[in-house]
């Protein structure tokens, strides 16, 4: 894309700056929060919203760190933005909050 190869041994951050793209982790967070906002604006009787209220049965898991759940990821993302899920109901405000612009 910019004429560099892995043999040039240039760091990803430098290539991202040259190409003018935002870091991938922030773009993934933006997409995840965009989907969360879409779900929050759905009616409470929609099938996707009913999944929020389902109780899960405790099952024995394997060794190691537990996998992150969707709820835990969203809570972590919202804490990083210092906002609450109720803001998602206002679409314009939510979009301006979660949007990550590409550097120019």
Secondary structure, DSSP 4 states (H G I P E B T S, - for coil): --S--GGG---HHHHHHHHT---HHHHHHHHHHHHHHHHHTS-TTSHHHHGGGPPPPP----SSSPPPPHHHHHHHHHHHHT--GGGGGSHHHHHHHH--PPP-
